[in-house]
Every structure is written in structure tokens, then in C-alpha cells.
Amino acid sequence: SRKLNDRLQGAKLAAEEQAATDTLTGLQNRRAADRILERHTSEDRGFALMQLDLDFFKSVNDTKGHAAGDHVLQQVAKVMRAETRKGDMIARVGGDEFMILIENEVSNEVLADIARRLIAGIEKPIMFDGAECNVSASIGIALNDASMGLGPEEIMQHSDQALYASKEKGRACATFYDEIRAKSGAA
């Protein structure tokens, strides 16, 4: 009875882990990201949220096929793991959309450096079946220090607005939500 209970507990943990993982990249999935973001905002913990969207990914899929696109996503996941800390949450939340939750309050300089390294790593050509696949990344960054008390929807909206500002700037760059807020004169 004890062995059966241990096996069932192990199977339950494995199923929970699988349900929280994107099968293609091995990163967290949207469900896991939402749960982690909810926990961080409810605990009033300081963190930064980066939303990252691949530029020109559709072109890879359209010209080289979905297998090439899958390969690109896997290589991008490797870059993201290499350029973030072990405790940071990295999730694939859509086709070519990713979210990175950087724990603890970190400076804008540190975040800008992480974003630069991510963009530089992702911009390196990715080889697939002898052909180069070229993508870049646009990033939106929003901060939530312990005093702000933002909810998950608000911090997501802030990072999303910053991401779209990066796309409007010409892509392959990062924008802080604070920059947008300062330009609009919002508090």
C-alpha cells in the first residue's frame, strides 16, 4: 500500500510538472506563468516582467516551414535560459511570445543589460537544414516594486504596452513602461 501511494504521488507530481511545461521548448507554459505572476503580485514582491516577441518569425515559418520555426523556438529558449538567472521564470505564452519574470527588485541598468544580451543572442543566425533563419526580438519591461501593489493584469498590460512601443521603434530593442508613462505624462 505504501509503495502504491508513493508511485501515485510521484505520478501526480510528474503530471503537474508536465501540465505546466511547454512541450516544444521545455519552458514554463502560459498556465504556469499566470500562476507564478499571480503569486508574486499577491505577495507584494518586487520583480520585473519582460514580455518578448520574436520579430520576423512568421517569415521563417512561411518560407522554411514549421519544422524550421520549431527549431528557432527551441534555440531561442536556449538563449533565454543562458541569459537569465536560474530562479527567474521563463515561459512561452504564445506562438512566438515569451514572458520572463525576474525576481527581486533589480535596477533598470541590469534589466537593460539582460534585454541587450537576449536581443543579441536571438539575432544570431540559426541554422536549419543548411539555411539561415533570422529573427530578432522586441521586449517590453515593466517593474513592480513592493510599494506599487500592481495586480497581474496591470503589470501584464504595462509590459505589453512597452513591448508594442519597442515594435513601433523599429523592433530589436527593449522599452521600459516607465519611458512610455513619462512621455505621456501619466502618473
Secondary structure, 3 states (H helix, E strand, C coil): CHHHHHHHHHHHHHHHHHHCECCCCCCECHHHHHHHHHHHHHCCCCEEEEEEEEECHHHHHHHHCHHHHHHHHHHHHHHHHHCCCCCCEEEECCCCEEEEEEECCCCHHHHHHHHHHHHHHHHCCEEECCEEECCEEEEEEEEECCCCCCCHHHHHHHHHHHHHHHHHCCCCCEEEHHHHHHHHCCC
